[in-house]
Amino acid sequence: MREAAARPVGAPAPRQERRHAAVAAHRHSLDLHVKVAKDWQRDPKQLRRLGF
């Protein structure tokens, strides 16, 4: 398989790469909800479940 030559610094990106960069530039938000088991650090069953 032939490897592509590196582009010089400042060379324009191919069309598809520019499109992906434009999509990645949009801001996104993520809501994350975490439920924590009560006293999980002292519960052997919970610790085993988490790999400790």
Biopython code that builds the backbone (N, CA, C, O; Angstrom):
import numpy as np
from Bio.PDB.StructureBuilder import StructureBuilder

atoms = [
    (1, "MET", "N", (0.856, -1.177, 0.000)),
    (1, "MET", "CA", (0.000, 0.000, 0.000)),
    (1, "MET", "C", (0.899, 1.237, 0.000)),
    (1, "MET", "O", (1.856, 1.320, 0.770)),
    (2, "ARG", "N", (0.591, 2.163, -0.844)),
    (2, "ARG", "CA", (1.379, 3.395, -0.950)),
    (2, "ARG", "C", (0.893, 4.422, 0.060)),
    (2, "ARG", "O", (-0.308, 4.655, 0.190)),
    (3, "GLU", "N", (1.815, 5.024, 0.762)),
    (3, "GLU", "CA", (1.451, 6.039, 1.746)),
    (3, "GLU", "C", (1.345, 7.393, 1.063)),
    (3, "GLU", "O", (2.107, 7.706, 0.147)),
    (4, "ALA", "N", (0.391, 8.187, 1.521)),
    (4, "ALA", "CA", (0.207, 9.530, 0.964)),
    (4, "ALA", "C", (1.328, 10.442, 1.447)),
    (4, "ALA", "O", (1.786, 10.340, 2.586)),
    (5, "ALA", "N", (1.755, 11.323, 0.572)),
    (5, "ALA", "CA", (2.804, 12.281, 0.943)),
    (5, "ALA", "C", (2.223, 13.320, 1.895)),
    (5, "ALA", "O", (1.053, 13.689, 1.794)),
    (6, "ALA", "N", (3.042, 13.776, 2.802)),
    (6, "ALA", "CA", (2.607, 14.801, 3.748)),
    (6, "ALA", "C", (2.427, 16.127, 3.017)),
    (6, "ALA", "O", (3.223, 16.480, 2.147)),
    (7, "ARG", "N", (1.381, 16.850, 3.377)),
    (7, "ARG", "CA", (1.143, 18.168, 2.768)),
    (7, "ARG", "C", (2.015, 19.202, 3.462)),
    (7, "ARG", "O", (2.293, 19.078, 4.655)),
    (8, "PRO", "N", (2.440, 20.202, 2.739)),
    (8, "PRO", "CA", (3.204, 21.277, 3.373)),
    (8, "PRO", "C", (2.340, 22.019, 4.405)),
    (8, "PRO", "O", (1.117, 22.068, 4.274)),
    (9, "VAL", "N", (2.964, 22.576, 5.400)),
    (9, "VAL", "CA", (2.244, 23.332, 6.424)),
    (9, "VAL", "C", (1.529, 24.489, 5.755)),
    (9, "VAL", "O", (2.111, 25.210, 4.944)),
    (10, "GLY", "N", (0.259, 24.660, 6.103)),
    (10, "GLY", "CA", (-0.527, 25.753, 5.535)),
    (10, "GLY", "C", (-1.234, 25.384, 4.242)),
    (10, "GLY", "O", (-1.999, 26.193, 3.719)),
    (11, "ALA", "N", (-1.002, 24.177, 3.704)),
    (11, "ALA", "CA", (-1.681, 23.756, 2.475)),
    (11, "ALA", "C", (-3.151, 23.507, 2.791)),
    (11, "ALA", "O", (-3.480, 23.017, 3.871)),
    (12, "PRO", "N", (-4.026, 23.839, 1.864)),
    (12, "PRO", "CA", (-5.454, 23.623, 2.129)),
    (12, "PRO", "C", (-5.766, 22.129, 2.284)),
    (12, "PRO", "O", (-5.172, 21.285, 1.613)),
    (13, "ALA", "N", (-6.698, 21.826, 3.171)),
    (13, "ALA", "CA", (-7.107, 20.444, 3.411)),
    (13, "ALA", "C", (-8.020, 19.986, 2.285)),
    (13, "ALA", "O", (-8.726, 20.802, 1.694)),
    (14, "PRO", "N", (-8.018, 18.700, 1.982)),
    (14, "PRO", "CA", (-8.971, 18.195, 0.990)),
    (14, "PRO", "C", (-10.403, 18.502, 1.423)),
    (14, "PRO", "O", (-10.667, 18.726, 2.604)),
    (15, "ARG", "N", (-11.292, 18.510, 0.493)),
    (15, "ARG", "CA", (-12.681, 18.907, 0.718)),
    (15, "ARG", "C", (-13.350, 18.126, 1.850)),
    (15, "ARG", "O", (-14.015, 18.715, 2.703)),
    (16, "GLN", "N", (-13.178, 16.813, 1.860)),
    (16, "GLN", "CA", (-13.841, 16.004, 2.892)),
    (16, "GLN", "C", (-13.289, 16.332, 4.279)),
    (16, "GLN", "O", (-14.057, 16.398, 5.239)),
    (17, "GLU", "N", (-11.988, 16.537, 4.407)),
    (17, "GLU", "CA", (-11.405, 16.894, 5.701)),
    (17, "GLU", "C", (-11.925, 18.239, 6.183)),
    (17, "GLU", "O", (-12.166, 18.413, 7.378)),
    (18, "ARG", "N", (-12.101, 19.187, 5.282)),
    (18, "ARG", "CA", (-12.641, 20.498, 5.674)),
    (18, "ARG", "C", (-14.055, 20.338, 6.203)),
    (18, "ARG", "O", (-14.434, 20.986, 7.179)),
    (19, "ARG", "N", (-14.841, 19.470, 5.556)),
    (19, "ARG", "CA", (-16.222, 19.259, 5.989)),
    (19, "ARG", "C", (-16.259, 18.641, 7.386)),
    (19, "ARG", "O", (-17.059, 19.057, 8.224)),
    (20, "HIS", "N", (-15.399, 17.653, 7.645)),
    (20, "HIS", "CA", (-15.349, 17.036, 8.969)),
    (20, "HIS", "C", (-14.904, 18.051, 10.014)),
    (20, "HIS", "O", (-15.422, 18.051, 11.130)),
    (21, "ALA", "N", (-13.972, 18.897, 9.679)),
    (21, "ALA", "CA", (-13.500, 19.913, 10.619)),
    (21, "ALA", "C", (-14.631, 20.886, 10.951)),
    (21, "ALA", "O", (-14.747, 21.327, 12.095)),
    (22, "ALA", "N", (-15.457, 21.224, 9.977)),
    (22, "ALA", "CA", (-16.564, 22.143, 10.210)),
    (22, "ALA", "C", (-17.593, 21.515, 11.147)),
    (22, "ALA", "O", (-18.141, 22.198, 12.012)),
    (23, "VAL", "N", (-17.854, 20.236, 10.982)),
    (23, "VAL", "CA", (-18.808, 19.548, 11.843)),
    (23, "VAL", "C", (-18.245, 19.464, 13.260)),
    (23, "VAL", "O", (-18.982, 19.665, 14.225)),
    (24, "ALA", "N", (-16.967, 19.174, 13.397)),
    (24, "ALA", "CA", (-16.339, 19.043, 14.709)),
    (24, "ALA", "C", (-16.267, 20.383, 15.439)),
    (24, "ALA", "O", (-16.181, 20.411, 16.667)),
    (25, "ALA", "N", (-16.301, 21.490, 14.702)),
    (25, "ALA", "CA", (-16.173, 22.803, 15.314)),
    (25, "ALA", "C", (-17.458, 23.241, 16.023)),
    (25, "ALA", "O", (-17.418, 24.150, 16.852)),
    (26, "HIS", "N", (-18.596, 22.612, 15.710)),
    (26, "HIS", "CA", (-19.852, 22.980, 16.373)),
    (26, "HIS", "C", (-19.793, 22.595, 17.841)),
    (26, "HIS", "O", (-19.223, 21.563, 18.197)),
    (27, "ARG", "N", (-20.373, 23.410, 18.677)),
    (27, "ARG", "CA", (-20.386, 23.120, 20.111)),
    (27, "ARG", "C", (-21.443, 22.065, 20.416)),
    (27, "ARG", "O", (-22.541, 22.073, 19.859)),
    (28, "HIS", "N", (-21.086, 21.175, 21.300)),
    (28, "HIS", "CA", (-22.009, 20.129, 21.735)),
    (28, "HIS", "C", (-22.040, 20.141, 23.253)),
    (28, "HIS", "O", (-21.077, 20.551, 23.902)),
    (29, "SER", "N", (-23.134, 19.697, 23.804)),
    (29, "SER", "CA", (-23.208, 19.590, 25.257)),
    (29, "SER", "C", (-23.583, 18.159, 25.610)),
    (29, "SER", "O", (-24.215, 17.450, 24.827)),
    (30, "LEU", "N", (-23.185, 17.760, 26.786)),
    (30, "LEU", "CA", (-23.466, 16.415, 27.258)),
    (30, "LEU", "C", (-23.971, 16.514, 28.685)),
    (30, "LEU", "O", (-23.311, 17.082, 29.555)),
    (31, "ASP", "N", (-25.138, 15.960, 28.910)),
    (31, "ASP", "CA", (-25.669, 15.878, 30.264)),
    (31, "ASP", "C", (-25.341, 14.494, 30.793)),
    (31, "ASP", "O", (-25.640, 13.488, 30.149)),
    (32, "LEU", "N", (-24.734, 14.444, 31.950)),
    (32, "LEU", "CA", (-24.332, 13.178, 32.534)),
    (32, "LEU", "C", (-24.927, 13.064, 33.930)),
    (32, "LEU", "O", (-24.716, 13.926, 34.784)),
    (33, "HIS", "N", (-25.664, 12.000, 34.144)),
    (33, "HIS", "CA", (-26.258, 11.747, 35.447)),
    (33, "HIS", "C", (-25.608, 10.492, 36.008)),
    (33, "HIS", "O", (-25.560, 9.460, 35.339)),
    (34, "VAL", "N", (-25.112, 10.578, 37.230)),
    (34, "VAL", "CA", (-24.422, 9.460, 37.855)),
    (34, "VAL", "C", (-25.139, 9.098, 39.146)),
    (34, "VAL", "O", (-25.416, 9.961, 39.979)),
    (35, "LYS", "N", (-25.432, 7.830, 39.301)),
    (35, "LYS", "CA", (-26.054, 7.355, 40.525)),
    (35, "LYS", "C", (-24.983, 6.611, 41.317)),
    (35, "LYS", "O", (-24.337, 5.704, 40.792)),
    (36, "VAL", "N", (-24.797, 6.990, 42.560)),
    (36, "VAL", "CA", (-23.760, 6.407, 43.404)),
    (36, "VAL", "C", (-24.415, 5.558, 44.482)),
    (36, "VAL", "O", (-25.307, 6.013, 45.197)),
    (37, "ALA", "N", (-23.952, 4.311, 44.585)),
    (37, "ALA", "CA", (-24.483, 3.418, 45.617)),
    (37, "ALA", "C", (-23.998, 3.882, 46.989)),
    (37, "ALA", "O", (-22.842, 4.270, 47.156)),
    (38, "LYS", "N", (-24.895, 3.834, 47.956)),
    (38, "LYS", "CA", (-24.555, 4.264, 49.314)),
    (38, "LYS", "C", (-23.479, 3.349, 49.901)),
    (38, "LYS", "O", (-23.589, 2.126, 49.815)),
    (39, "ASP", "N", (-22.453, 3.932, 50.489)),
    (39, "ASP", "CA", (-21.341, 3.211, 51.121)),
    (39, "ASP", "C", (-20.688, 2.192, 50.184)),
    (39, "ASP", "O", (-20.303, 1.114, 50.636)),
    (40, "TRP", "N", (-20.558, 2.499, 48.914)),
    (40, "TRP", "CA", (-19.981, 1.564, 47.949)),
    (40, "TRP", "C", (-18.540, 1.213, 48.283)),
    (40, "TRP", "O", (-18.070, 0.131, 47.932)),
    (41, "GLN", "N", (-17.833, 2.117, 48.958)),
    (41, "GLN", "CA", (-16.426, 1.853, 49.283)),
    (41, "GLN", "C", (-16.271, 0.816, 50.390)),
    (41, "GLN", "O", (-15.190, 0.255, 50.564)),
    (42, "ARG", "N", (-17.324, 0.562, 51.126)),
    (42, "ARG", "CA", (-17.270, -0.411, 52.225)),
    (42, "ARG", "C", (-18.029, -1.697, 51.898)),
    (42, "ARG", "O", (-18.044, -2.627, 52.705)),
    (43, "ASP", "N", (-18.651, -1.757, 50.739)),
    (43, "ASP", "CA", (-19.476, -2.904, 50.362)),
    (43, "ASP", "C", (-18.666, -3.849, 49.459)),
    (43, "ASP", "O", (-18.382, -3.517, 48.308)),
    (44, "PRO", "N", (-18.291, -5.043, 49.992)),
    (44, "PRO", "CA", (-17.479, -5.970, 49.197)),
    (44, "PRO", "C", (-18.118, -6.353, 47.858)),
    (44, "PRO", "O", (-17.416, -6.520, 46.861)),
    (45, "LYS", "N", (-19.437, -6.489, 47.836)),
    (45, "LYS", "CA", (-20.126, -6.848, 46.596)),
    (45, "LYS", "C", (-19.961, -5.745, 45.551)),
    (45, "LYS", "O", (-19.684, -6.033, 44.386)),
    (46, "GLN", "N", (-20.129, -4.485, 45.960)),
    (46, "GLN", "CA", (-19.967, -3.366, 45.043)),
    (46, "GLN", "C", (-18.507, -3.258, 44.565)),
    (46, "GLN", "O", (-18.250, -2.985, 43.392)),
    (47, "LEU", "N", (-17.566, -3.475, 45.481)),
    (47, "LEU", "CA", (-16.146, -3.374, 45.128)),
    (47, "LEU", "C", (-15.776, -4.451, 44.108)),
    (47, "LEU", "O", (-15.045, -4.173, 43.157)),
    (48, "ARG", "N", (-16.269, -5.670, 44.292)),
    (48, "ARG", "CA", (-16.010, -6.754, 43.313)),
    (48, "ARG", "C", (-16.604, -6.400, 41.959)),
    (48, "ARG", "O", (-15.985, -6.614, 40.916)),
    (49, "ARG", "N", (-17.801, -5.861, 41.992)),
    (49, "ARG", "CA", (-18.489, -5.489, 40.751)),
    (49, "ARG", "C", (-17.691, -4.435, 39.986)),
    (49, "ARG", "O", (-17.697, -4.422, 38.755)),
    (50, "LEU", "N", (-17.010, -3.559, 40.707)),
    (50, "LEU", "CA", (-16.220, -2.501, 40.082)),
    (50, "LEU", "C", (-14.783, -2.928, 39.781)),
    (50, "LEU", "O", (-14.000, -2.146, 39.243)),
    (51, "GLY", "N", (-14.441, -4.170, 40.129)),
    (51, "GLY", "CA", (-13.111, -4.670, 39.799)),
    (51, "GLY", "C", (-12.063, -4.458, 40.861)),
    (51, "GLY", "O", (-10.869, -4.545, 40.574)),
    (52, "PHE", "N", (-12.484, -4.177, 42.094)),
    (52, "PHE", "CA", (-11.524, -3.994, 43.192)),
    (52, "PHE", "C", (-11.450, -5.225, 44.052)),
    (52, "PHE", "O", (-10.695, -5.255, 45.024)),
]
sb = StructureBuilder()
sb.init_structure("model")
sb.init_model(0)
sb.init_chain("A")
sb.init_seg("    ")
for serial, (resi, resn, name, xyz) in enumerate(atoms, 1):
    if name == "N":
        sb.init_residue(resn, " ", resi, " ")
    sb.init_atom(name, np.array(xyz, "f"), 0.0, 1.0, " ", f" {name:<3s}", serial, name[0])
structure = sb.get_structure()
